[in-house]
Amino acid sequence: MTTEKIERIEAKVDSSPQRLLPQKPLRAGGYTAGLGLVELVAILLGLLYLIPFYYVIVNSFKSIAEIYTNTSALPNVWLASNYTEAWEAMNYGRVFLNSLLITAGANLLIVLFTSMAAWKLVRTKHWISTVIFFLFVAAMVIPFQSIMIPLVKVSSILGLLNSHWGLMVMYLGFGSGISVFLYHGFMKSIPEEIEEAAIIDGCSTWGVFWRIVFPLLKPITVTIVILNSLWIWNDFLLPSLVLRDIELRTIPLATFYFFGQYTKQWDLALAGLVLGIVPLLVFFFGMQKHIIKGITSGSNQITLPKASPPSATRGRIFLKK
């Protein structure tokens, strides 16, 4: 084909009817009435979800008499002494350290064991691995109330009651299902070629996981830590069954003791609730951006770099030297 024919064909393509059609003008800002209605509904729902926080915070500064007489209004006198009394009654410094120790220790155990378990299940191509994985998933639907009595009996035999270490081990068991599930889905996006290259270079199986695989799991690990921290920090039922000594109490247990059989100290209890919520809110708002990033990152395939293909323009290929 001569050069004149090629130029004639290109001229026809450039003057195609599609190029001559008038383009629709873009709407300024792209803002519509429907979008405004959606934003209004979202704002109203957000305010609705903030109502419980309003009642807790406002009433934590009131006296017990004012709480009973006018719950919704702002306090006539803001009593900051409720917080100091609640701090002393709860022994807040001690229970805060207990909650922090249990949450951090349980998360450490969950991340260590479930990440290795999920990696082995993904890389072992056998029907037994599939069965074990489905057992982990099935464990998530078992109600805790149905097994708490056998749990206490077995824990008593094994000497796990009335200790922080025993409570961490129990959290490892209850948190393994969702953690293995999340790790399992994320690891499918990691190409095996990376691990094979490390093995060829002389890396051991232990080294492949900790030096190659585990650093790639950072997004989903952060997500798992956040989700488990929200659950463990606020958990009341399991610590109430396991921890008996006052020195071992967590924040939810210490707050519960403001409610007696005949008296309820709402002013101190609400102040104690705020003291228990604040550390968790600080942690959550500081790490929330990693939740969506960790959950959605599993859908993006992690691929090895490939050589760039030769460039092509209008059917003519130019080979790079």
N, C-alpha and C positions, 0 to 999 in steps of 0.2 A: 504494500500500500504506500502510495507516494505521500510526501509531506503536505501537498495541497489538499488531498482527500481527508487526511487527518484533521487539518484545520477547519475544513467544511463541516465535518461531523461535530467537532467541538463547538462551532458556532451555532449549530442547530440545538445542541444540548443546552447551551447558555440561554437561548431564546425560547425555551419550552414554555407552553401555556401556563404551567404552574408558577413560573417566575413572574408572569404578567398579571396574575390574579391579585386584586387589592388585599392587603393585609388588614386583619381586624385590629382596630386600635385597642391597646391595653387599657384596662380600667385603672384609674388613678388609685394607686395604693393597694388595689385588689381587695378592698374592704367592702363587704356586702352586709345587708340587713340580717341575713341568716347567720353570718359569722358573729355579728354583734349580739344576736340573741343567744348564741352558744356561750359567748363570753359572760353574758349576764347570768345565765344559769350556772355556769362554773363558779362565778363569784358568790352567788347565793348559797351554793352547796358548800363552798369553802367556809363561809360565815356560819353555816349550820354546824359544821364539824368543829368549829372553834368555840361553840357555846359551852361544852363541858369544861374546857380550859378556863373560860371566863368564870364559871361558878367556883371552880377549885381555887383559883388564884385570889379572887375577890373575897371569898369567905374565909380564906386562910388568914386574913388580916382582921377579922371580926371577933368579937367576944361570943361566947356560947349563947348568951341571951339574944344578941342581935342576929345570930344565924337562925335561930328559931322564929324570930318575929318578922324579919325581912331578909329573905335569902337572895333576892335578885338585885337589890339596890347596892350602891357603893357604900362602904362602911362610913359611919359617922366619924369614927376615930380609927385611924390605921394603926393597928397594934402589931408592931414588929416584935414585940415580946413573945408572940406565939412561936416564932421561929427559934428564939433562944431557948424557950422552955421545951419545945419539941426536940431540939438538938441535944439537950441534956438528958431528957427522958429516954430518948432512943439510944443514947451513947453513939451518936451519929458517926463520929470518927471511926469507931470500931466496926460498926455494921457496914460502913462504906468500904473499908478495907476488905471485909469478908466477902461482900458482893463482888468487888473488883478481883479478888483472888480467885473466886470460883468461876467467874465469867472468863477471865483470861486463861486459867488453867484448862477449863473445859474446851474452849476454842482451840487451844494448842493441841490437845489430844485429838479433837475431831479433825482438824486440818491434817495432822500427821498421818493418822491411820486411814482416814477415808480417801485421801489423795492417792496413797499407795495402793489401796484396795481397788479403787476405780481404774487406775492405770493398768493393774494386772488383769482386771476383767476385760478391759478394752483390747489389750494386746494379746490375750489368750483366745484364739479362735476355736472355741469348743462349746458344745451345748451345755456343759456344766457351768461355764461362765455365765451363759444366758440365764440359767435357772437361778444361780446365786444372785444375779442382778435383780431379777424379778422378785426374789425374796426380800431384798433390801427395799424395793419399791412397795411391796405389799405391807411391810412393817409400818409404813407411814399412815395407813388407814386404821390401825388398831387403836381403839380408845385407851387412854392411860388409865381411866377409872376401872377398866376391866382387868387390869394386871397389877394394880397397885398393892393389893393384899399379898399375892404371891411374891411380888418384888420385895416387900418388907421382910417376909419370912426368909427368902434366899439371901438377902443382904445381911440379915442378922446372923445367919450361919457363916457367911464369908467374912464377917467383921467389918462391913462397910457402913454400918449405921453410926450416927453421931460423929461424923468426921467430914472434913471438906474433901479429902481425897476420895472417899467413897461416893460423895455426891458428884464429883467430876466424872468418875467412871460411869455412873448412871446416865449422866448427860451425854457421854460418848455413845452409849447404846441408843438413847432416844434420838440423838441428832445424826446418827450415821445414815439413816434412810435418805433424807433429803439431800445430805451432803454428797453421798455417793451418786445419787441421781444427777445432781448438777455437775459434778466433776466428770462423770461418765459422758454426758452430752458434750461437754467442752472438749474433752480429749480426742473425740472423733475428728475434730478439725485440725489436730496436730499431725502433720505427715510423718509416716514412719521412716521416711528417708533420712530425716534428721538424726534419729536414733541409730539407724544402721550406719551412718557415716561416723558417728561417735564410737560405735563398737569397732569399726574397721581401724580407727585411730588408736585402739587399745583401751578404751574406756570400759570399766566394769558395769554390770547391771545396776549396782548401787549408784555408781557415778553418773550413769545415763539419766537416772531419774532425778537426782538432786542437782546436777549441773546443767542438764539440758531441758528436761521436761518441767520440773517444778517451777523454774523462773518464768516459763511461758504460762503458768497457771495463775499468775498474779491477779488478773481481773476477776476471775471467778472465785479465787480465794478471798479477796476483799468482800465480795458479795456474800459468801458463806459466813464470814466472820460477822458481818453486819446483821444478817438475819438471825444467826444464833445468839448474838449478843442481846438483841431486842427480846428474844424469848427467855434466855437464861436470867437476865437481870430482873425481869418482871415476874418470874415464876414464883408462885407461892405454895402450890400443893406439894410438890416433891420435896422442897426443903422442910416443910412442916412435918413430913413423915420421917425424914432422915435426921434432922438436926434437933437435938433436945437441950443442950446446954445454952445458957443465955449468951455466953461468949462467942458462940458459933453462929448467931443469928445473922440473917441477911436483912436488907432494908425492907422488903415486903413483910417479913416476919416481925420486925420491930414496929412497923406501922400498925400491924394487926392488933397489937397489945394495947392500943388506945381504946379498943372496943371491949369492954367488960360485959359480964352477964347482966348487970343492973345499970351501968353507966356507959355513956358514949361521949368521949372527949372530941367532939367534931372540930373544935378550933385547933387543937394540937394535931389531930389526925390529918387534917387538910394541909397544915403546914409541913407535916412529915411527908405527905404525898408530893408536895412541890419539891422538897429536898431530894426525894428519890427520883423525880422526873428530870430535874435540871441536868445532871450529868449525862443521862441518856440522850436528851435532846441535843446537847452540845456535841456528843459523839455522832449522832445520826446526821445532823445538819452538816457536820464537817466531812462526812463520808458518803452522803447520799448520791453524789454524782457518780460514784463507782458502782451503784446498784444496777442502773440501766446499762452502763457500759459493760459490766461483767456478764449480765444476762444476755445481751445482744451480741457480744463479741464471739460467742460460740457459733453463731450463724455465719460468721465471716471466716472463710477458709484461710488457714495460714499456709501459704505456698512458698516454695523455694524460688529464689530469683531465677528468671529464665532469660536467655539471650533475646535481644530485641529483634523482631522480624524485619525483613526488608521493607522499606517504605514504598507505597504505591500511590500514584496520583493519576486519576482518570485513565486507568487501564495500562498506564506505562510504568514499568518497574525499573527502578534505579538501584543497581547493586552497589553497596558500599564497599570501597576498597579497604 
